[in-house]
Amino acid sequence: MSKRQPKTCYWQDAPMPRNQLVLISETLEERIPAEHPVRAVDEMLDRLEWSDWEAEYHGSFGKPPIHPSVLSKVILFGIIRGIRSSRKIEYEIKHSIDFMWLVSGRTIDHTTISNFRRDHQNPLKKLYRDMVRLAIELGVAKLSDLCIDGTRVLANANRYKTLTAEKAQKLLDELDRQIAAAIKEMESTDELDDLFDDGQKADQLPESLRDSEERRTQLDAAISKLNQMDADRSSWVKDAKKNPAQLPTTDPDSRILPNKEGGYAANYTPMIVTDEASGLIVDADVLIGNVEHTALASMVDTVQSEYGVKPETVMGDTAYSAGENLTAMEERDIELLSPLAQPKCNNNPAIREDLTQPVADEDIDRLPNNPQTKRFDKTAFVYDEEQDCYYCPAGKQLPRSGQEKKKKVPNGKVIHQLNYTCYECAGCPLADRCRANPNAKKGRKVTHDIHEAARRRQRKRMKTDEAKERYKRRQHAGETPFAVIKASFLLRQFLLRTVEGVQTEWIWHCAAFNLKRLMNMLATLRAERDQTQAIEQAATI
């Protein structure tokens, strides 16, 4: 009886040595399991219409191009896998079976992928919207309740390479001095004619000065932009002169804003509108600066025009309860669920039956205070619509005292504000809680604009239990896409520069989110269908 030879090497032998021939070859189709997500990506995108993409190609001349659906599939599948770099996607196409299967064995270089990703912004927008239309046809997207929100994503810019208006002016003055010195030197050495004797026109600068003139043009544009930014900031930034606007030189379209993780850096403000029922992104954009509340009306209008569905409700955080938004949504007959930004005060004691009577002494400490001034907030004063006046916590009247214009930042619109002034502040026991200078001759002033009536209606609406319960759904539907795109798709910083490039990159990620979301919904629908069929078959047996 033969004995088994003992193994001389402790470690496991390779099941397939590298120089061993493979006798039974496998196709790419056999290597990809039926439940692999790459099959769902391929199937989903094959359902969509690609004629708009095809129209951007010549169609006759040159080497036959790769179909845009193939390039779109590989980019979107890469994003879903957390692969954003075009060079890494090229590597995966050469070494990963799922990518090989998706491109049917093609070899695509990173330059082709990068160029394709930068172009085709218009058909790209249609791509993620087609996914929403497919969801509407399947009955999983309603577009009746929408959520709008924005976030901040780092720009591809150096935080420390920035310009202020003062610094840019100094650079411009120095550049002008260098240009003048160079011209004077050429004239003094009588070599100006020789410099122009190279076939150039006499009205052109010599080669040595062209770059300087180009830099001068760029600095002029930067100074103009910075001066405008400083003018806008002066009305809402404390000590605007000590904290001037900064313009990143690496990507001048970005803005220095607070980071979500802390600190300040060059950022963009990506925006999304999501369908509360399906969680799909129905509109997306990227804004410059901290101006996300200004996009509400335009994005809601875009959703209605693109899909032919009028939303019933839009939900947003406190940033979207600005007066212009409240009025705009009322004009469109769309309900806006967004709490107003105001100091927290449960059961505000300023709201009392007889406004001519002062607030009870035991309730004075519960009156809302402004967090900046540490004095009575505007909400401690109650407006009487019939008499068109306010009543202060001491029960004194603040009649209308005039009208003034005020520049509304950051959109630069000029609005009219109505002033209401108290003329009985002298000797008031609450003066030290109400005014910075209790002995000032001018009384306490309260202002409101043309949107104040809409704010009062909004405040009343948001106090109802129904509105509070419905508003709780906003956080999940509105914040989930940002969480997935940042944590799963690894978009913490944009790869492209300029607002056009960043918008294109953001739309790719929104399309990838919709694709992944739609894949999950279709898988659920199929599971429910299979379960129903199984029950029906069991009932017939």
Salt bridges, closest charged atoms under 4 A:
ASP13 OD2 - LYS7 NZ 3.08
GLU26 OE1 - ARG31 NE 3.42
GLU29 OE2 - ARG39 NH1 2.82
ASP42 OD1 - LYS73 NZ 2.66
GLU43 OE2 - ARG47 NH2 3.89
GLU43 OE2 - ARG526 NH2 2.34
ASP46 OD1 - LYS73 NZ 2.75
ASP52 OD2 - LYS126 NZ 4.00
GLU54 OE2 - HIS67 NE2 2.68
GLU56 OE1 - HIS120 ND1 2.51
GLU90 OE2 - LYS94 NZ 3.43
GLU90 OE1 - HIS110 ND1 2.82
ASP98 OD2 - ARG81 NH1 2.46
ASP130 OD2 - LYS126 NZ 2.87
ASP130 OD1 - ARG133 NH1 2.91
ASP145 OD2 - ARG473 NH2 3.82
ASP149 OD2 - ARG474 NH1 3.71
GLU166 OE2 - LYS170 NZ 3.75
GLU174 OE2 - ARG177 NH2 2.60
ASP176 OD1 - ARG216 NE 2.55
GLU207 OE1 - ARG210 NH1 3.35
ASP220 OD2 - ARG216 NH1 2.89
ASP232 OD1 - LYS407 NZ 3.59
GLU261 OE2 - ARG492 NH1 3.92
GLU276 OE2 - ARG473 NE 3.12
ASP283 OD1 - ARG129 NH2 3.02
ASP301 OD1 - ARG332 NE 2.85
GLU306 OE2 - ARG129 NH1 3.35
GLU306 OE1 - ARG133 NH2 3.22
GLU330 OE1 - ARG457 NH2 2.87
GLU335 OE1 - ARG470 NH2 2.91
ASP363 OD1 - ARG366 NH2 3.48
ASP365 OD1 - ARG433 NH2 2.78
ASP388 OD2 - ARG400 NH2 2.89
ASP449 OD1 - ARG455 NH1 2.80
GLU452 OE1 - LYS378 NZ 3.19
GLU452 OE1 - ARG455 NH1 3.37
GLU466 OE2 - ARG470 NH1 3.96
GLU469 OE1 - LYS472 NZ 3.50
GLU479 OE2 - ARG474 NH1 4.00
GLU505 OE2 - ARG84 NH2 2.66
ASP530 OD1 - ARG529 NE 3.55
